[in-house]
Amino acid sequence: MGGIDGIMNTMTKVQKIVTNVQQMAPMVKLLMGSFGKSKTTGASDSRPYRNRRRNGKRRRSSGTRRPRR
C-alpha cells in the first residue's frame, strides 16, 4: 500500500484514466460541437454574408502586357 509499490499502483491507475479520456475526447468534442451549433444557429443566420476581396496578384498596366502563347 505504501512506498514505491503504492506510488507505482497509483501511477498505473492515472495512466489508464488518461488513456481512456484521450480515447473518448474526439467523440465528446464531436457531440459538444453539434450541441453548440444547434443553440446558436439563429444568431449566426441573422448576419448577412459578405464576400471579402483577396489580395492576389496586381494587374499590370496595359502598356507592359505580355502576349499570350
Secondary structure, DSSP 4 states (H G I P E B T S, - for coil): --HHHHHHHHHHHHHHHHHHHHHHHHHHHHHHHHHHHHHHHHHHHTSPP-------PPPPPGGGPPPP-
